[in-house]
Amino acid sequence: MIKRRLSAHKGCQCHINIYNDRIDFISYYTRVISIIKNGDQRLIECTGTYSSTTSRQITYFLREYAPDLALPDMKKIIGKGFVTI
């Protein structure tokens, strides 16, 4: 596992855990978003937006790791488990 900070927002209280085929976005101690690459598919789970601070962090995360997605996309999949987007 590789642990990283967001490139554009290094001072925030969040980090990224990168595994072979999975990226987890962690805000404070909560896993907020997970992205799993499965061949040509991408499975994404969002557990919540939680606060305005976490929402801003999600925006920075998506710009860096899933630039084709935005916060409204994450709000649509909260609580649905892993979905293909």
TITOR-763801 format. One line per 4 residues: their letters; for each residue z, y, x of C-alpha. Coordinates in Angstrom, 2 decimals, padded with zeros to 5 digits. Example, Ala and Ser with C-alpha at 12.3 -4.5 7.8 and 13.67 -1.06 7.14 Angstrom:
2
AS) 007.80,-004.50,012.30  007.14,-001.06,013.67
***
This chain:
85
MIKR) 000.00,000.00,000.00  -000.80,003.54,001.12  001.31,006.41,-000.18  -000.32,009.89,-000.34
RLSA) 000.26,013.35,-001.67  -002.34,015.20,-003.70  -004.67,017.07,-001.34  -004.81,020.23,-003.45
HKGC) -001.13,020.30,-004.41  000.92,018.84,-001.56  004.16,020.55,-002.54  004.50,018.98,-005.97
QCHI) 006.98,016.22,-006.76  004.39,013.50,-007.16  002.47,011.03,-005.04  -000.31,008.48,-005.15
NIYN) 000.10,004.79,-004.34  -003.16,003.18,-003.28  -003.58,-000.59,-003.28  -006.77,-002.59,-002.70
DRID) -008.19,-002.11,-006.19  -005.59,000.09,-007.86  -004.47,003.71,-007.69  -001.16,004.75,-009.27
FISY) -000.21,008.37,-009.90  003.57,008.77,-009.78  005.32,011.95,-010.94  008.89,012.08,-009.70
YTRV) 009.74,008.39,-010.31  007.48,007.72,-013.32  004.13,005.95,-013.15  001.90,008.23,-015.19
ISII) -001.65,007.00,-014.57  -003.07,003.80,-013.11  -006.73,003.23,-012.30  -007.98,-000.27,-011.53
KNGD) -011.48,-000.83,-010.20  -012.81,-004.15,-011.42  -016.36,-004.55,-010.14  -018.44,-001.91,-011.90
QRLI) -015.71,-001.30,-014.47  -012.81,001.12,-014.24  -009.67,000.41,-016.24  -007.31,003.34,-016.82
ECTG) -003.83,003.55,-018.29  -001.90,006.75,-019.05  001.76,006.41,-019.99  002.19,010.04,-021.08
TYSS) 001.79,013.70,-020.16  005.58,014.30,-020.35  005.75,018.03,-019.49  003.62,021.04,-018.62
TTSR) 004.37,020.37,-014.94  003.22,016.76,-015.18  000.13,017.85,-017.11  -000.80,020.19,-014.24
QITY) -000.20,017.36,-011.76  -002.45,015.07,-013.85  -005.21,017.67,-013.69  -004.98,017.82,-009.89
FLRE) -004.91,014.01,-009.70  -007.99,013.61,-011.90  -009.95,016.22,-009.93  -009.32,014.22,-006.78
YAPD) -009.49,010.60,-007.97  -011.48,010.64,-011.26  -013.45,013.91,-011.41  -015.41,012.77,-014.47
LALP) -012.18,012.72,-016.53  -009.86,015.47,-017.76  -006.43,015.85,-019.35  -007.77,015.54,-022.94
DMKK) -009.22,012.12,-021.99  -005.77,011.00,-020.84  -004.13,012.25,-024.03  -006.48,010.03,-026.06
IIGK) -005.40,006.85,-024.27  -001.62,007.34,-024.06  000.16,004.18,-025.13  -003.00,002.07,-025.44
GFVT) -002.49,000.12,-022.23  -005.45,-000.29,-019.90  -008.73,000.90,-021.39  -012.25,001.04,-020.03
I) -013.59,004.54,-019.66
***
